[in-house]
Amino acid sequence: MKKSNAKTYWKENIRYVLLLLAIWFLVSFGAGILFKDTLNNFKIGGFKLGFWFAQQGSMYVFVVLIFVYVRLMNKLDKKHGYDV
């Protein structure tokens, strides 16, 4: 029983990691490179939005994703009985 619980735990963990990395990829590569021309039509803090995402936005999103991951993992730990 414990082994199948651990497999389920790691399967969900990997799913969370892949989802969060996909979000970060879309923000950093997508907004900073692929969609920069469209985003540059808007400004934030006096800078074009595409430039802002390439220079600052992807870092901010990464930090937020770290906190989201911590929260998700805390819930997952409780769900599977690994919380201390």
Backbone as a chain_set.jsonl record, in Angstrom:
{"seq": "MKKSNAKTYWKENIRYVLLLLAIWFLVSFGAGILFKDTLNNFKIGGFKLGFWFAQQGSMYVFVVLIFVYVRLMNKLDKKHGYDV", "coords": {"N": [[0.828, -1.202, 0.0], [1.919, 1.251, 0.8], [3.89, 1.619, -1.133], [2.472, 2.01, -3.557], [1.217, 4.358, -2.862], [3.394, 6.077, -2.708], [4.191, 6.05, -5.386], [1.984, 7.301, -6.614], [2.16, 9.759, -5.365], [4.637, 10.766, -6.384], [4.022, 10.81, -9.079], [2.026, 12.799, -9.214], [3.565, 14.918, -8.254], [5.528, 15.237, -10.282], [3.815, 15.945, -12.356], [2.929, 18.457, -11.435], [5.374, 19.861, -11.469], [6.035, 19.81, -14.22], [3.855, 21.23, -15.276], [4.188, 23.782, -14.051], [6.712, 24.463, -15.037], [6.09, 24.613, -17.745], [4.389, 26.831, -17.746], [6.226, 28.791, -16.936], [7.985, 28.659, -19.11], [6.311, 29.536, -21.197], [5.88, 32.155, -20.367], [8.51, 33.236, -20.162], [9.906, 32.551, -22.612], [7.851, 32.727, -24.526], [6.441, 35.248, -24.032], [8.647, 36.939, -23.874], [10.073, 36.55, -26.236], [8.716, 35.231, -28.511], [6.146, 36.496, -28.657], [6.792, 39.139, -28.436], [6.686, 41.341, -30.202], [3.95, 41.863, -30.5], [3.285, 42.334, -27.824], [4.793, 44.591, -27.366], [3.27, 46.715, -28.105], [2.059, 47.667, -25.9], [2.725, 49.384, -22.815], [4.615, 49.279, -19.761], [5.502, 50.8, -16.87], [6.86, 52.68, -18.422], [8.314, 51.21, -20.208], [8.414, 49.038, -23.057], [6.148, 46.319, -23.175], [6.898, 43.718, -24.058], [9.707, 43.869, -23.911], [9.897, 44.321, -21.161], [8.918, 41.871, -20.083], [10.912, 40.16, -21.029], [13.133, 41.105, -19.635], [12.422, 41.501, -16.883], [9.876, 40.437, -16.142], [9.729, 37.593, -16.48], [11.365, 36.704, -14.44], [9.982, 37.565, -12.143], [7.638, 36.072, -12.428], [8.737, 33.511, -12.178], [9.562, 33.514, -9.474], [7.053, 33.754, -8.227], [5.957, 31.341, -9.089], [7.533, 29.57, -7.636], [6.539, 29.928, -5.028], [3.924, 29.051, -5.49], [4.446, 26.382, -6.11], [5.45, 25.461, -3.637], [3.156, 25.7, -2.064], [1.419, 23.908, -3.416], [2.864, 21.539, -3.031], [2.819, 21.286, -0.253], [0.087, 20.792, 0.147], [-0.077, 18.387, -1.277], [1.642, 16.774, 0.218], [0.18, 16.579, 2.637], [-2.108, 15.304, 1.671], [-1.148, 12.76, 1.0], [-0.081, 11.894, 3.338], [2.517, 12.556, 4.106], [3.253, 14.773, 5.481], [4.841, 16.587, 8.112]], "CA": [[0.0, 0.0, 0.0], [2.787, 2.416, 0.904], [4.619, 1.793, -2.392], [1.581, 2.616, -4.543], [1.006, 5.716, -2.404], [4.59, 6.828, -3.103], [4.143, 6.212, -6.849], [0.972, 8.314, -6.894], [2.725, 11.021, -4.887], [5.64, 11.256, -7.322], [3.356, 11.094, -10.347], [1.418, 14.122, -9.07], [4.659, 15.882, -8.106], [6.098, 15.477, -11.613], [2.804, 16.679, -13.121], [3.006, 19.851, -10.985], [6.633, 20.445, -11.95], [5.928, 20.024, -15.663], [2.892, 22.311, -15.505], [4.787, 25.056, -13.66], [7.779, 24.762, -15.997], [5.442, 25.027, -18.993], [3.949, 28.215, -17.538], [7.414, 29.642, -16.95], [8.471, 28.694, -20.484], [5.431, 30.412, -21.975], [6.098, 33.545, -19.959], [9.864, 33.711, -20.475], [10.203, 32.431, -24.044], [6.713, 33.217, -25.311], [6.225, 36.687, -23.885], [9.885, 37.676, -24.075], [10.66, 36.376, -27.563], [7.759, 34.934, -29.569], [5.051, 37.463, -28.728], [7.273, 40.455, -28.013], [6.229, 42.397, -31.112], [2.562, 42.177, -30.138], [3.286, 42.9, -26.468], [5.45, 45.897, -27.376], [2.264, 47.756, -28.321], [1.662, 48.123, -24.572], [3.861, 49.811, -21.985], [4.529, 49.14, -18.306], [6.602, 51.559, -16.273], [7.594, 53.411, -19.445], [9.019, 50.279, -21.09], [7.55, 48.171, -23.862], [5.797, 45.131, -22.392], [7.736, 42.592, -24.488], [11.023, 44.082, -23.304], [9.759, 44.147, -19.717], [8.845, 40.441, -19.791], [12.212, 39.554, -21.292], [14.111, 41.541, -18.652], [11.97, 41.439, -15.496], [8.649, 39.686, -15.923], [9.934, 36.155, -16.335], [11.934, 36.462, -13.1], [8.892, 37.714, -11.179], [6.762, 34.904, -12.572], [9.459, 32.369, -11.623], [9.477, 33.593, -8.006], [5.665, 33.428, -7.864], [5.791, 29.905, -9.301], [8.159, 28.874, -6.51], [5.575, 29.932, -3.925], [2.817, 28.183, -5.89], [4.937, 25.007, -5.963], [5.503, 25.163, -2.208], [1.78, 25.494, -1.603], [0.941, 22.659, -3.995], [3.546, 20.406, -2.396], [2.297, 21.152, 1.105], [-1.2, 20.111, 0.016], [0.184, 17.017, -1.715], [2.193, 16.066, 1.385], [-0.924, 16.273, 3.533], [-2.99, 14.35, 1.007], [-0.539, 11.434, 0.996], [0.394, 11.554, 4.676], [3.957, 12.802, 4.251], [3.502, 16.022, 6.213], [5.447, 16.356, 9.447]], "C": [[0.866, 1.257, 0.0], [3.514, 2.693, -0.422], [3.731, 2.429, -3.464], [1.267, 4.066, -4.175], [2.181, 6.607, -2.83], [4.606, 7.061, -4.618], [3.148, 7.301, -7.244], [1.484, 9.693, -6.511], [3.7, 11.592, -5.916], [5.045, 11.568, -8.686], [2.706, 12.48, -10.307], [2.485, 15.21, -8.968], [5.245, 16.237, -9.474], [5.105, 16.246, -12.484], [2.816, 18.158, -12.742], [4.247, 20.539, -11.538], [6.542, 20.75, -13.445], [4.962, 21.158, -15.996], [3.508, 23.675, -15.187], [5.935, 25.448, -14.593], [7.207, 25.201, -17.345], [4.956, 26.472, -18.892], [5.142, 29.154, -17.607], [7.991, 29.759, -18.36], [7.634, 29.637, -21.34], [5.658, 31.878, -21.641], [7.473, 34.03, -20.413], [10.148, 33.678, -21.973], [9.098, 33.04, -24.888], [6.576, 34.719, -25.252], [7.489, 37.478, -24.196], [10.435, 37.608, -25.484], [9.585, 36.229, -28.647], [6.698, 36.017, -29.756], [5.484, 38.885, -28.408], [6.781, 41.583, -28.908], [4.795, 42.822, -30.795], [2.512, 42.858, -28.78], [3.909, 44.295, -26.431], [4.492, 47.04, -27.706], [1.777, 48.342, -27.002], [2.905, 48.495, -23.785], [3.563, 49.578, -20.516], [5.743, 49.845, -17.722], [7.443, 52.306, -17.292], [8.351, 52.527, -20.416], [8.021, 49.458, -21.876], [7.359, 46.848, -23.117], [6.623, 43.907, -22.781], [9.132, 42.675, -23.896], [10.968, 43.824, -21.805], [9.704, 42.671, -19.347], [10.194, 39.771, -19.999], [13.212, 39.892, -20.191], [13.687, 41.298, -17.209], [10.85, 40.431, -15.262], [8.851, 38.208, -15.705], [10.545, 35.813, -14.971], [10.859, 36.565, -12.025], [7.957, 36.502, -11.227], [7.435, 33.672, -11.975], [9.378, 32.367, -10.098], [8.059, 33.254, -7.532], [5.424, 31.928, -8.024], [6.46, 29.079, -8.215], [7.195, 28.809, -5.338], [4.363, 29.052, -4.235], [3.224, 26.717, -5.71], [4.984, 24.593, -4.496], [4.103, 24.879, -1.676], [1.204, 24.18, -2.134], [1.568, 21.448, -3.315], [3.095, 20.208, -0.955], [0.953, 20.43, 1.094], [-1.004, 18.647, -0.361], [0.75, 16.178, -0.568], [1.087, 15.666, 2.35], [-1.834, 15.193, 2.948], [-2.453, 12.917, 1.107], [0.08, 11.052, 2.339], [1.882, 11.717, 4.886], [4.268, 14.089, 5.002], [4.006, 15.699, 7.612], [4.942, 17.407, 10.404]], "O": [[0.578, 2.215, -0.718], [3.728, 3.848, -0.79], [4.19, 3.299, -4.205], [1.072, 4.906, -5.053], [1.985, 7.745, -3.257], [4.986, 8.137, -5.08], [3.439, 8.127, -8.109], [1.273, 10.67, -7.229], [3.605, 12.764, -6.279], [5.504, 12.48, -9.373], [2.825, 13.248, -11.262], [2.327, 16.295, -9.528], [5.435, 17.413, -9.782], [5.509, 17.107, -13.267], [2.726, 19.022, -13.615], [4.174, 21.67, -12.019], [6.932, 21.833, -13.883], [5.224, 21.955, -16.897], [3.365, 24.617, -15.966], [6.11, 26.626, -14.904], [7.779, 26.064, -18.01], [5.096, 27.245, -19.84], [5.079, 30.195, -18.261], [8.435, 30.835, -18.762], [8.169, 30.436, -22.109], [5.632, 32.737, -22.522], [7.591, 35.114, -20.984], [10.586, 34.679, -22.54], [9.361, 33.773, -25.841], [6.59, 35.394, -26.281], [7.405, 38.583, -24.732], [11.179, 38.496, -25.901], [9.549, 37.015, -29.594], [6.392, 36.406, -30.883], [4.645, 39.744, -28.137], [6.489, 42.673, -28.418], [4.475, 44.01, -30.823], [1.791, 43.839, -28.597], [3.583, 45.093, -25.552], [4.863, 48.208, -27.597], [1.15, 49.402, -26.988], [3.997, 47.991, -24.048], [2.416, 49.665, -20.077], [6.881, 49.513, -18.052], [8.627, 52.545, -17.053], [8.969, 53.03, -21.354], [6.907, 49.21, -21.413], [8.293, 46.326, -22.507], [7.01, 43.131, -21.907], [9.678, 41.673, -23.433], [11.862, 43.196, -21.239], [10.367, 42.251, -18.399], [10.578, 38.901, -19.217], [14.051, 39.061, -19.844], [14.521, 40.921, -16.385], [10.88, 39.666, -14.298], [8.211, 37.62, -14.834], [10.269, 34.75, -14.416], [10.822, 35.752, -11.102], [7.544, 35.98, -10.191], [6.768, 32.865, -11.328], [9.148, 31.318, -9.496], [7.891, 32.543, -6.542], [4.761, 31.313, -7.188], [5.99, 27.984, -7.904], [7.042, 27.757, -4.717], [3.835, 28.385, -3.345], [2.439, 25.908, -5.216], [4.591, 23.476, -4.158], [3.898, 23.925, -0.925], [0.577, 23.427, -1.388], [0.891, 20.453, -3.053], [3.0, 19.073, -0.488], [0.704, 19.56, 1.929], [-1.682, 17.768, 0.17], [0.383, 15.015, -0.403], [1.063, 14.532, 2.83], [-2.27, 14.284, 3.655], [-3.225, 11.974, 1.281], [0.698, 9.994, 2.456], [2.454, 11.072, 5.765], [5.435, 14.454, 5.143], [3.647, 14.684, 8.208], [5.318, 17.407, 11.577]]}, "num_chains": 1, "name": "protein.A"}
